Amino acid sequence: MTIHPAPARVVLLSGPSGSGKSSLAARTGLPVLNLDDFYKEGEDPTLPQLAGGGGTDWDSPLSWDADAAVAAIDALGRTSRTTVPVYDIASSSRVGEEPLDIGRTPLFIAEGIFAADIIGRCAELGVLADAICLRGRPSTTFRRRLLRDLREGRKSAPYLLRRGWRLMRAERGIVARQTALGAYACGRDAALERIAAASAGRCASHEPSPTATIA
């Protein structure tokens, strides 16, 4: 009789841009699916636009291919492998693709600013282990995001400053929206505890996120 391994499950790690998702995901030692690689390309006519001719709104979920992201998560859960795009943020384009194999691990992380938008779909597929929204102080997030984006040359400095100020003002609303979608909002240490619990096969509690002041 052939024994099939249990399907892998996913921890969806969301949070504002610059909140430290990638660093936290790497720290867990688990396989990581980078959901930012599923951005649409710059010439896609369905890309949302900022008001007043400000260009593409890359912080809208409509700038992202949720269907492809969910398909990749489903494939990893069922078969432990998939092919993912390689996205270059500076040029707003896909520059290739690469295989992702998570091996025999029962748990992996999918992280990105739109991860909360697919919580319901992952739950319906039976692959959701937990959903976390990483949060902190908006001023800290602003500095971390700006330094990262300038270092990586993601966009021009004026664009990054304008986007940074806009996102800092909107950060509490971003966290509230992701929490409403089902993510548990917390800081780094609590997030690591929840991921450790999921890795050990324990179900994390989904009580409402505690209220916190993040001035």
Secondary structure as UniProt FT lines:
FT   STRAND          9..14
FT   TURN            17..18
FT   HELIX           21..28
FT   STRAND          32..34
FT   HELIX           35..38
FT   TURN            42..43
FT   TURN            45..46
FT   TURN            51..53
FT   TURN            58..59
FT   HELIX           61..63
FT   HELIX           66..79
FT   STRAND          81..88
FT   TURN            89..92
FT   STRAND          93..101
FT   TURN            103..104
FT   STRAND          107..111
FT   TURN            113..114
FT   HELIX           115..118
FT   HELIX           119..125
FT   STRAND          128..134
FT   HELIX           138..152
FT   HELIX           157..180
FT   TURN            181..182
FT   STRAND          184..186
FT   HELIX           188..199
FT   TURN            200..201
//
